[in-house]
Amino acid sequence: MAAVDTPKHLEVYTQLRDDIDAGEFGPGRRIPPESQLCQRFNVSRPTIARAIGILEQQGRLVRRRGAGTFVAATANRSQQFGLLVPDLRAGGIFAPLCAAVTESAAAAGHTVIFAANSTDDIDIDSCAQRLIDAEVSGVFFSPLELPTSPANANAQIIKRFADAQIPVVLLDRDICPYPQRSHLDLVGIDNFHAGMMVTEHALSLGCQRIDVVTTETRTNVVHSRIDGYYAALLRAGITPDPNRVHWEHVRGDPSFLEALLQDLDTDVLVCINDHMARDFMLRATMRGIRIPEDLRIISFDDLPFAATLPVPLTSLHQPLDAIGVAAVELLLQRIENSERPARDVNIRSELVVRKSCGATLT
């Protein structure tokens, strides 16, 4: 699967936004009624209403009871947001996710102050205080992955923003240990479903011995994906073997890679992210193990390099642009109503099938 579908309401939102920006609907002009928009985009009324809701939150549209929906005569005051993320040197989805959030905010007329942090508590406090001093309207925060007491460290950051009355939307994962849930809004993918999807694909290829390799940092994202893996096995009538989940991996540790490859008795490796999959693929190739003839590999995230590896990598795509739009929408709604219940916004993800899983061998 080469492409991933964008949620329908985001497609409608993008087109209407572009129409407004292009002047097709000038300031103060009434846009077509929802019934006409449903016909134009071939979608349901709730889909149209959701797209219009985003444009209202951004100050581009104004509803007038009994009259319809109009393009705002003047845009609402531009908001300034903060973006607090893990150490980007670790790679992964966070650099492109930051770009997606920033671009979505800019498209709505808002600005973003970027504050990268590290695992040093002083730096974390400094970054949080910088955003507080800047009097940002809200913060996008991706919780830290710390080996010890991550909930306490993340909770302290959240408390600093709460004391300053600055709302927070979480990106990718929660601040609480799995399976607990915090009081904060969260935008990402459904990681439990993602784990099921990847495992069910491996089962569909005839694989019975399915191993998962993950990092030593046990985030709720990782736990959710592994629970999805277990659930898919149970649905297929296979009793999960905890010994097939390998937690010890430290990125770049060749001894771990070598030891696992030497003793591995599996049909397919499910790697918790693309960087890990790339490490295993390169190490396996050095040992003369053929991908996918001798070992199949599947991964998560679908980073740009996944398609350009010597054996293109099958990976679950993270729709970061859609996550960015949803995050901005959610933070604007939180700013407008601080009392609304916390929400999980799970953006639809798809598995992008390439050569590494051996799909063409069956």
C-alpha positions in Angstrom: 0.0 0.0 0.0 1.8 3.1 -1.2 -0.5 5.8 0.2 -2.4 6.4 3.4 -5.8 8.0 3.4 -6.3 11.3 5.1 -9.4 11.5 7.4 -12.4 12.8 5.4 -13.1 15.8 7.6 -9.5 16.9 7.3 -9.7 16.7 3.5 -12.8 18.9 3.6 -11.2 21.3 6.1 -8.1 21.7 3.9 -10.1 22.4 0.8 -12.4 24.9 2.5 -9.4 26.6 4.1 -7.7 26.9 0.7 -10.9 28.3 -0.8 -11.1 30.9 1.9 -7.4 31.8 1.5 -7.8 32.0 -2.3 -10.6 34.5 -1.9 -13.3 32.2 -3.3 -15.3 33.0 -0.2 -14.5 36.6 0.7 -14.7 38.2 4.2 -18.3 38.3 5.4 -19.6 36.1 2.6 -21.8 33.1 3.5 -20.4 29.7 2.5 -22.7 27.1 0.9 -25.1 25.3 3.3 -24.0 21.9 4.7 -26.4 20.1 2.3 -24.5 21.5 -0.7 -21.1 20.8 0.9 -22.2 17.2 1.5 -22.9 16.8 -2.2 -19.7 18.6 -3.2 -17.5 16.4 -1.1 -19.6 13.3 -1.1 -19.5 13.0 2.7 -22.0 13.0 5.6 -23.2 16.1 7.5 -21.2 15.2 10.7 -18.1 15.2 8.5 -18.9 18.6 7.2 -19.8 19.9 10.7 -16.4 18.7 12.0 -14.5 20.4 9.2 -16.4 23.6 9.8 -15.8 23.3 13.5 -12.0 23.4 12.9 -12.4 26.6 10.8 -14.5 28.2 13.5 -11.9 27.4 16.1 -9.3 29.0 13.9 -11.5 32.1 13.6 -11.9 31.7 9.8 -15.7 31.1 10.0 -18.5 32.4 12.1 -21.9 30.8 12.6 -25.0 33.0 12.8 -28.1 31.4 14.1 -30.8 31.2 11.5 -28.6 32.8 8.9 -25.8 30.3 8.1 -22.0 30.2 8.3 -19.9 33.1 7.1 -16.3 33.9 6.5 -15.0 36.0 9.4 -14.6 39.7 8.5 -11.4 39.8 10.4 -9.4 36.9 11.8 -9.3 36.2 15.5 -6.2 37.2 17.5 -3.3 35.0 16.6 -2.4 32.6 19.3 1.2 31.8 20.4 1.7 28.1 21.4 4.6 26.3 23.0 6.0 23.0 21.7 7.9 20.9 24.2 9.4 17.6 22.9 12.0 15.0 23.8 15.6 15.2 22.8 15.4 15.3 19.0 18.8 13.6 18.7 17.0 10.4 19.4 15.4 10.6 16.0 12.1 8.9 15.4 8.8 10.6 14.6 9.4 13.7 16.7 11.2 16.0 14.3 8.6 15.5 11.5 5.8 15.6 14.1 7.1 19.0 15.4 7.1 20.2 11.8 3.5 19.0 11.2 2.2 20.8 14.3 4.1 24.0 13.5 2.8 24.0 9.9 -0.8 23.3 11.0 -0.6 26.2 13.5 0.9 28.5 10.9 -1.8 27.7 8.4 -4.4 28.8 11.0 -2.5 32.1 11.6 -0.8 31.1 14.9 2.8 30.9 15.9 4.8 28.2 17.8 7.7 28.6 20.2 9.9 25.5 20.0 11.5 24.2 23.1 13.5 21.0 22.7 14.5 19.4 26.0 16.8 16.6 27.2 16.6 14.2 30.0 18.4 16.7 32.3 15.9 18.0 34.8 17.5 21.4 34.8 17.1 21.7 31.1 13.5 20.5 31.3 12.6 23.1 33.9 14.4 25.8 31.9 12.4 24.9 28.7 9.1 24.8 30.6 9.8 28.1 32.3 10.8 29.7 29.0 7.3 28.9 27.6 5.6 30.2 30.8 7.6 33.4 30.6 6.6 33.9 27.0 2.9 33.7 28.2 2.0 31.1 25.5 -1.7 30.3 25.1 -1.2 26.6 25.3 1.5 23.9 25.0 2.0 20.8 22.9 4.0 18.3 25.0 5.3 14.9 24.2 6.1 13.2 27.6 9.7 12.3 28.4 10.9 8.7 28.1 13.0 8.3 31.3 14.2 5.0 32.6 13.2 5.8 36.2 10.0 7.5 37.5 8.8 9.0 34.2 5.4 9.7 35.6 6.8 11.9 38.4 9.1 13.9 36.0 6.3 14.4 33.5 3.8 15.3 36.2 6.1 18.0 37.5 6.2 19.6 34.1 2.4 19.4 33.8 2.0 21.0 37.2 4.2 23.9 36.2 1.9 24.7 33.3 -1.2 24.1 35.3 0.0 26.6 38.0 0.5 29.1 35.2 -3.0 28.3 33.8 -1.6 27.1 30.5 -3.5 24.2 28.9 -1.6 21.2 27.5 -2.3 18.8 24.7 -0.2 15.6 24.8 1.4 14.3 21.6 1.9 10.6 20.9 1.7 9.3 24.5 0.3 9.9 28.0 2.2 11.0 31.1 0.9 8.1 33.2 2.3 4.6 33.4 0.3 2.1 31.3 -2.6 1.5 31.5 -3.5 4.5 33.6 -5.0 7.6 31.9 -4.3 11.3 32.8 -6.7 14.2 32.8 -5.1 15.7 29.6 -6.1 15.7 26.0 -4.0 13.4 23.8 -3.5 13.1 20.0 -1.8 10.2 18.3 -2.7 6.8 16.8 -4.4 3.9 18.4 -1.3 1.9 19.4 -3.3 -1.2 20.6 -5.0 -1.4 17.2 -1.6 -0.8 15.5 -0.1 -3.7 17.3 -3.0 -5.9 16.3 -2.8 -4.8 12.7 0.9 -5.6 12.3 0.5 -9.0 14.0 -2.5 -9.9 12.0 -0.6 -9.1 8.8 2.2 -11.4 9.9 -0.3 -14.1 10.6 -1.9 -13.6 7.2 1.5 -14.5 5.6 1.5 -17.8 7.4 3.8 -16.7 10.2 3.3 -18.5 13.5 6.4 -17.7 15.4 6.3 -13.9 15.8 8.9 -12.1 17.9 8.7 -8.5 19.1 11.8 -6.4 19.8 11.5 -3.2 21.8 13.5 -0.7 23.8 14.2 -0.9 27.4 12.1 2.2 28.0 8.6 0.9 28.7 6.3 3.7 27.6 2.6 3.3 27.3 2.9 3.4 23.5 5.2 0.3 23.7 2.9 -1.5 26.1 -0.2 -0.7 24.0 1.4 -2.1 20.9 2.5 -5.3 22.7 -1.0 -5.8 24.2 -2.3 -5.5 20.6 0.2 -8.1 19.5 -1.0 -10.5 22.3 -4.6 -9.9 21.4 -4.1 -10.7 17.8 -2.3 -14.0 18.7 -5.2 -15.0 21.0 -7.7 -14.2 18.4 -5.8 -16.6 16.1 -5.8 -19.3 18.7 -2.1 -18.9 19.5 -1.0 -18.8 23.2 1.3 -15.8 23.5 4.8 -16.6 24.7 6.3 -13.7 26.8 9.8 -15.0 25.9 9.1 -13.8 22.3 9.0 -10.2 23.6 12.5 -8.9 23.9 12.8 -5.8 26.0 16.6 -5.6 26.4 17.4 -3.7 23.2 19.5 -0.6 23.5 19.7 1.3 20.2 23.1 0.7 18.6 24.2 -2.1 20.9 25.7 -4.6 18.5 26.1 -7.3 21.1 22.4 -7.5 21.7 21.7 -7.6 18.0 24.2 -10.3 17.5 23.0 -12.4 20.4 19.4 -12.2 19.3 20.1 -13.0 15.7 22.3 -16.0 16.6 19.7 -17.7 18.8 16.5 -16.5 17.0 13.9 -19.1 16.2 11.3 -17.0 14.5 9.3 -16.4 11.3 9.2 -12.6 11.6 10.6 -9.9 13.8 8.2 -7.1 14.7 10.4 -4.1 15.6 8.8 -1.4 17.8 10.2 1.4 15.5 11.9 1.9 12.2 15.3 2.7 13.6 15.4 -0.6 15.4 14.2 -2.4 12.3 17.0 -0.8 10.2 19.6 -1.8 12.8 18.4 -5.4 12.7 18.2 -5.5 8.9 21.8 -4.2 8.5 23.2 -6.6 11.2 21.3 -9.5 9.6 22.7 -8.7 6.2 26.2 -8.7 7.6 25.6 -12.2 9.0 24.4 -13.4 5.6 20.8 -13.6 6.7 18.6 -12.8 3.7 15.6 -10.4 4.2 12.9 -11.6 3.7 13.8 -15.1 2.5 15.4 -16.1 5.8 13.9 -13.5 8.2 10.9 -11.2 7.7 10.8 -7.8 9.4 7.9 -5.5 10.1 8.0 -2.2 11.9 6.1 0.9 13.1 6.2 4.6 12.1 7.0 4.5 8.4 9.7 7.2 8.5 11.0 8.5 5.2 14.0 6.2 5.1 11.9 3.0 5.4 11.2 3.0 1.7 14.8 3.5 0.7 16.5 0.7 2.7 18.3 -2.0 0.7 15.2 -4.1 1.4 12.2 -1.6 1.6 10.7 -1.9 5.1 7.0 -2.8 5.8 5.9 -0.4 8.4 2.8 1.0 10.0 2.4 4.6 8.8 2.0 7.4 11.3 -0.1 10.2 9.6 1.8 13.0 11.2 0.2 15.8 9.1 -3.3 14.7 10.3 -2.0 14.5 13.9 -0.7 18.0 13.6 -4.0 19.4 12.4 -5.9 17.5 15.1 -3.5 18.7 17.8 -4.0 22.3 16.9 -7.8 21.9 16.8 -7.8 20.2 20.2 -5.7 22.8 21.9 -7.9 25.6 20.5 -10.9 23.8 21.9 -9.2 23.4 25.2 -8.4 27.1 25.4 -12.0 27.9 24.7 -13.4 25.5 27.3 -11.1 24.4 30.1 -13.8 22.3 31.7 -14.5 19.9 28.9 -13.6 16.2 29.6 -10.2 15.0 28.4 -10.2 13.4 25.0 -8.2 10.8 23.1 -8.0 11.7 19.4 -6.8 8.6 17.5 -5.9 9.3 13.9 -6.4 6.4 11.5 -3.2 4.6 10.6 -2.4 2.1 7.8 0.2 -0.6 7.2 2.4 0.2 4.2 3.4 -3.2 2.8 6.9 -3.5 1.2 9.4 -6.3 0.5 10.8 -6.8 4.0 7.7 -8.8 5.3 7.9 -11.3 2.4 4.4 -10.6 1.2 5.5 -11.4 -2.3 6.8 -14.8 -1.3 3.3 -16.2 -0.5 
